[in-house]
């Protein structure tokens, strides 16, 4: 062995011996070991999701509702949350059905405010105060997490609130604070953004109520829609028809519940306007139970 090789062996001997005496994966790494890898931390939950353009994706329910279900551990707990959510929805819809025109009018007032400046903004926020008064009994229930009670333990409730607050902060960051009106009658700056977020959430709740009622109505005619083999365009028009019926029921201009025979005839009449000739013949056969042209 050359003197250089012997010198290197003597120099590295203590390090090599240390490696041999250390169990794999424990103790200090030797000279030949790779970089240490720290154990990965569990991913932190979030209900904030963004599209390809970086814009925040909307939620399919109130932030607290989505957050509560995100922290639920099993089907039993989710079933308990579903029961709470159903009761909360019923309480909201009772108020909505009684004050539909006023509540929906808030959206029109806010849109008008964008076009008419300070005066319009003042009127819009007056409408917002009116709607908030109507919703006071519902607001008094607290948010969804408040209503969950024992369905969430304290740690789960705290985590759900964190998730909901994180989503709202992300949405607030997307909204322009804008300039407040000069007469001081309406909020300005961040308060304006907060009011807009509340209005958005209210609008989403109204829309979901209409969609639920429309879906229950559509279900009564699912077999009909399937049998008629509607095109995508026709199906969209049919959905629009049932959305209109749902709004009329919420407004109280159409009786709620099962269709009367007269209402069924009205629906079939509207459907006939959407269908082509072949589909209208099929619709007639389904209504009468007889082939088209039979005496």
C-alpha positions in Angstrom: 0.0 0.0 0.0 1.4 3.4 -0.9 2.2 5.9 1.8 -0.7 8.2 0.5 -3.3 5.4 0.6 -2.2 4.4 4.1 -2.4 8.0 5.3 -6.0 8.4 3.9 -7.0 5.1 5.5 -5.7 6.2 8.9 -7.4 9.6 8.6 -10.9 8.2 7.7 -10.8 5.1 10.0 -12.6 6.8 13.0 -15.4 8.1 10.7 -15.9 4.7 9.1 -15.9 3.0 12.5 -18.5 5.4 13.7 -20.8 4.5 10.8 -20.4 0.8 11.4 -21.4 1.1 15.0 -24.5 3.2 14.4 -27.8 1.5 13.6 -29.3 2.5 10.3 -31.5 5.6 10.5 -30.3 6.6 14.0 -27.6 8.7 15.5 -25.3 11.2 13.6 -24.8 10.4 9.9 -21.3 9.5 8.7 -19.3 11.3 6.1 -20.8 9.2 3.3 -24.5 9.6 4.3 -26.8 11.7 2.2 -28.6 14.9 3.4 -31.0 14.3 6.4 -34.7 14.2 5.5 -37.0 15.7 8.1 -40.4 13.9 8.5 -43.1 15.6 6.4 -45.7 17.6 8.4 -49.3 16.7 7.7 -50.9 19.0 5.1 -52.9 21.8 6.7 -56.6 21.7 5.8 -58.0 24.6 3.8 -61.3 25.3 2.0 -59.6 28.0 -0.1 -59.3 26.7 -3.7 -58.4 28.8 -6.8 -59.0 28.3 -10.5 -56.4 28.3 -13.2 -56.6 32.1 -13.3 -55.9 32.3 -9.6 -59.4 33.5 -8.7 -61.0 32.1 -5.6 -63.4 29.3 -6.3 -66.9 29.9 -4.8 -68.2 27.6 -2.1 -71.3 25.5 -2.5 -72.6 26.6 1.0 -71.9 29.1 3.8 -68.2 29.1 4.7 -68.9 27.8 8.2 -70.9 24.9 6.7 -68.2 23.9 4.3 -65.6 24.2 7.0 -67.5 22.1 9.5 -67.9 19.2 7.0 -64.2 19.5 6.2 -63.2 18.7 9.8 -65.8 15.9 10.3 -64.2 12.6 11.0 -66.7 10.0 10.0 -70.2 9.4 8.5 -71.9 9.5 11.9 -70.6 13.0 12.6 -71.4 14.1 9.0 -75.0 12.8 9.5 -75.3 14.9 12.7 -74.1 18.0 10.7 -76.5 17.3 7.9 -79.4 17.4 10.5 -78.2 20.7 11.8 -77.8 22.1 8.3 -81.3 20.9 7.3 -82.8 22.8 10.3 -80.9 25.9 9.5 -82.0 25.8 5.8 -85.6 25.4 6.9 -85.4 28.4 9.2 -83.8 30.6 6.4 -86.3 29.5 3.8 -89.3 30.3 6.0 -88.1 33.9 6.2 -87.2 33.9 2.5 -90.7 32.7 1.4 -92.3 35.4 3.5 -90.1 38.3 2.3 -88.9 37.1 -1.0 -89.5 40.3 -3.0 -87.7 42.5 -0.4 -84.7 40.2 0.0 -84.2 39.7 -3.7 -84.7 43.5 -4.2 -81.4 44.0 -2.3 -79.5 42.6 -5.3 -81.2 45.1 -7.6 -80.5 48.0 -5.3 -76.8 47.1 -5.1 -76.5 46.8 -8.9 -78.2 50.2 -9.2 -75.8 51.7 -6.8 -72.9 51.0 -9.1 -74.6 53.2 -11.8 -75.9 56.1 -9.7 -73.0 57.0 -7.5 -73.4 58.3 -3.9 -77.2 58.6 -3.9 -77.6 55.1 -5.2 -75.2 53.7 -2.6 -77.1 55.4 0.2 -80.3 53.9 -1.0 -78.7 50.5 -1.4 -77.3 50.4 2.1 -80.7 51.5 3.4 -82.2 48.4 1.7 -79.4 46.3 3.2 -80.4 47.6 6.7 -84.0 46.7 5.9 -83.0 43.1 4.8 -80.8 42.7 7.9 -83.8 43.6 10.0 -85.9 40.9 8.3 -83.1 38.4 8.8 -82.5 39.3 12.4 -84.3 36.1 13.8 -82.1 34.0 11.5 -78.9 35.9 12.4 -79.8 35.4 16.1 -79.2 31.7 15.7 -75.5 32.5 15.2 -73.5 30.9 12.4 -73.6 27.2 11.5 -70.7 26.3 13.9 -72.6 28.0 16.8 -75.6 25.7 16.0 -73.5 22.5 15.8 -73.3 22.1 19.6 -71.9 18.7 20.5 -71.7 17.7 16.8 -68.2 19.3 16.9 -65.8 19.2 19.8 -64.1 22.4 20.9 -60.9 21.6 18.8 -63.0 20.8 15.7 -65.1 24.0 16.1 -61.9 26.1 16.4 -60.4 24.5 13.3 -63.7 25.0 11.4 -63.7 28.7 12.4 -60.1 29.0 11.2 -61.0 27.5 7.8 -64.0 29.8 7.4 -62.0 32.9 8.4 -59.2 32.0 6.0 -61.7 31.7 3.1 -63.4 35.1 4.0 -60.0 36.8 4.2 -59.1 35.4 0.8 -62.4 36.7 -0.6 -62.0 40.1 1.0 -58.5 40.4 -0.6 -60.1 40.1 -4.0 -62.6 42.9 -3.4 -61.8 46.6 -4.1 -62.4 48.7 -1.0 -63.5 51.6 -3.2 -64.4 55.1 -2.0 -67.2 55.7 0.5 -70.0 58.2 -0.2 -69.4 61.8 0.9 -72.5 62.1 3.0 -71.5 59.4 5.4 -74.9 57.6 5.1 -73.3 54.4 3.8 -70.2 52.4 4.8 -66.9 53.1 3.1 -63.6 51.3 2.6 -63.3 47.9 4.3 -66.9 48.2 5.6 -68.1 48.4 2.0 -66.2 45.2 1.1 -67.6 43.5 4.2 -71.2 44.5 3.3 -70.6 43.2 -0.3 -69.4 39.8 1.1 -72.5 39.5 3.3 -74.7 40.4 0.3 -72.9 37.7 -1.8 -73.4 35.1 0.8 -77.1 36.0 1.2 -77.5 35.9 -2.6 -75.9 32.5 -2.7 -78.3 31.2 0.0 -81.3 32.5 -2.0 -80.0 30.9 -5.1 -79.5 27.5 -3.4 -83.0 27.7 -2.0 -84.5 28.2 -5.5 -82.3 25.5 -6.9 -83.4 23.0 -4.2 -87.1 23.7 -4.9 -86.5 23.5 -8.7 -84.6 20.2 -8.3 -87.5 18.7 -6.3 -89.9 19.8 -9.0 -87.7 18.5 -11.8 -87.5 15.2 -10.1 -91.2 14.7 -10.7 -90.6 14.9 -14.4 -87.2 13.2 -14.7 -88.8 10.2 -16.4 -90.4 12.5 -18.8 -87.2 14.3 -19.6 -85.4 11.0 -20.1 -88.1 9.6 -22.4 -88.2 12.6 -24.6 -84.4 12.4 -25.2 -83.9 16.2 -24.9 -80.9 17.9 -26.5 -78.6 19.8 -24.1 -80.1 23.1 -25.2 -83.7 21.8 -24.6 -82.6 20.4 -21.2 -81.3 23.8 -20.3 -84.6 25.4 -21.2 -86.5 22.8 -19.2 -84.3 23.6 -16.2 -85.1 27.3 -16.7 -88.8 26.5 -16.7 -88.6 24.7 -13.4 -86.4 27.4 -11.9 -89.2 29.9 -12.8 -91.8 27.6 -11.2 -89.6 27.4 -8.1 -89.4 31.2 -7.9 -93.2 31.5 -8.3 -93.7 29.0 -5.4 -91.3 31.0 -3.2 -93.0 34.2 -4.1 -96.3 32.6 -3.2 -97.8 33.2 -6.7 -97.9 29.4 -7.2 -99.2 26.8 -4.7 -96.4 24.8 -3.1 -96.5 21.1 -3.0 -97.6 18.5 -5.5 -98.8 19.7 -8.9 -102.5 19.9 -9.5 -103.8 18.6 -12.7 -104.2 22.2 -14.0 -100.6 23.0 -13.1 -99.4 19.8 -14.8 -101.3 20.9 -18.0 -99.6 24.3 -17.8 -96.1 22.6 -17.4 -96.8 20.3 -20.3 -97.9 23.2 -22.4 -94.7 25.1 -21.7 -92.7 21.9 -22.4 -94.5 21.5 -25.8 -93.0 24.9 -26.8 -89.5 23.6 -26.2 -90.0 20.2 -28.0 -89.8 19.3 -31.7 -92.6 17.5 -33.5 -91.4 14.0 -32.7 -91.0 14.9 -29.0 -94.4 16.5 -28.8 -96.0 13.3 -30.2 -94.1 11.3 -27.6 -95.2 13.8 -24.9 -98.8 13.3 -26.0 -98.5 9.6 -25.8 -97.1 9.8 -22.3 -99.8 12.1 -21.1 -102.7 10.1 -22.5 -101.2 6.7 -22.3 -102.3 6.1 -25.9 -100.3 6.1 -29.2 -100.4 9.3 -31.2 -103.4 9.3 -33.7 -105.3 6.7 -31.8 -109.1 7.3 -31.5 
